[in-house]
C-alpha cells in the first residue's frame, strides 16, 4: 500500500503572487499586432450640440460628466470652442464614409 504525502506548497513571490518555479507551458499569446484603432470623427452638428451643452453647464462637475458620458477629452472642447470662434467649425457629414474630407483651414490657429 502506497502512502501519499501532501505536496509542499510552492514558494510564491510576495508582490506578484506567481510561483517561483512557474514556467510558460501553456499556449502563448497571439503575436499578431491588432489593427490600429480608427479615430472617431464628429459631425459639425454633434460638435455644436456638445458645445451648447457645455455652455449651459452651471454646476461644478457638469462639464466633466458631459465629457465622460460622451467619451471626450477636455481638449476636444478647447479645440471646438476655438474653431467655433474662428468660424471654422466643420465636421464629417452624417452617415458619410470613406476617406476624411478636407481639413478645415485655420484649425491650427492664426499664424500657424
HELIX and SHEET records of a PDB file:
HELIX    1   1 UNK A   44  UNK A   56  1                                  13    
HELIX    2   2 UNK A   62  UNK A   70  1                                   9    
HELIX    3   3 UNK A   74  UNK A   86  1                                  13    
END                                                                             
